[in-house]
Amino acid sequence: MARAFIKNTALTWLIIVSSIGLAIFSYIASPKNNNPEIEIAKFNFQISYPNATAEEVDKFVGREMEQIVSNISGVESIEITSFDGGMASIDIEFKPGQNVSDLNNHQLKAGGFREYDCKS
């Protein structure tokens, strides 16, 4: 088979050039998206519970908030960090593609938030 390519150099060059041409065409024709836009809805809440220890904040605020937020559909993860001095940080991440603009006051109240917590 190698002898056939050596004897017929025109066919060899035709195959090489057509292979390179096909590769270039395939590269140009394939869709590309170097930096796709991915929206991940992530919210951070800071909660104050004055003069409480980290354990008290976790017990009375953190666990309650975790239970409330877990009732909202589309929540992927909840991370709660409690600090001495009565502070808690709550990070809520929704599943990719979840439309968080659909969360209205009614759904938040159903999740357990009071009305004044739901103001935009």
Secondary structure in CASP SS format (residue, H / E / C, confidence):
PFRMAT SS
TARGET T0000
AUTHOR 0000-0000-0000
METHOD secondary structure of the structure
MODEL  1
M C 1.00
A H 1.00
R H 1.00
A H 1.00
F H 1.00
I H 1.00
K H 1.00
N C 1.00
T H 1.00
A H 1.00
L H 1.00
T H 1.00
W H 1.00
L H 1.00
I H 1.00
I H 1.00
V H 1.00
S H 1.00
S H 1.00
I H 1.00
G H 1.00
L H 1.00
A H 1.00
I H 1.00
F H 1.00
S H 1.00
Y H 1.00
I H 1.00
A H 1.00
S C 1.00
P C 1.00
K C 1.00
N C 1.00
N C 1.00
N C 1.00
P C 1.00
E C 1.00
I C 1.00
E C 1.00
I C 1.00
A C 1.00
K E 1.00
F E 1.00
N E 1.00
F E 1.00
Q E 1.00
I E 1.00
S E 1.00
Y C 1.00
P C 1.00
N C 1.00
A C 1.00
T C 1.00
A H 1.00
E H 1.00
E H 1.00
V H 1.00
D H 1.00
K H 1.00
F H 1.00
V H 1.00
G H 1.00
R H 1.00
E H 1.00
M H 1.00
E H 1.00
Q H 1.00
I H 1.00
V H 1.00
S C 1.00
N C 1.00
I C 1.00
S C 1.00
G C 1.00
V E 1.00
E E 1.00
S E 1.00
I E 1.00
E E 1.00
I E 1.00
T E 1.00
S E 1.00
F E 1.00
D C 1.00
G C 1.00
G C 1.00
M E 1.00
A E 1.00
S E 1.00
I E 1.00
D E 1.00
I E 1.00
E E 1.00
F E 1.00
K C 1.00
P C 1.00
G C 1.00
Q C 1.00
N C 1.00
V H 1.00
S H 1.00
D H 1.00
L C 1.00
N C 1.00
N H 1.00
H H 1.00
Q H 1.00
L H 1.00
K H 1.00
A H 1.00
G H 1.00
G C 1.00
F C 1.00
R C 1.00
E H 1.00
Y H 1.00
D H 1.00
C H 1.00
K C 1.00
S C 1.00
END
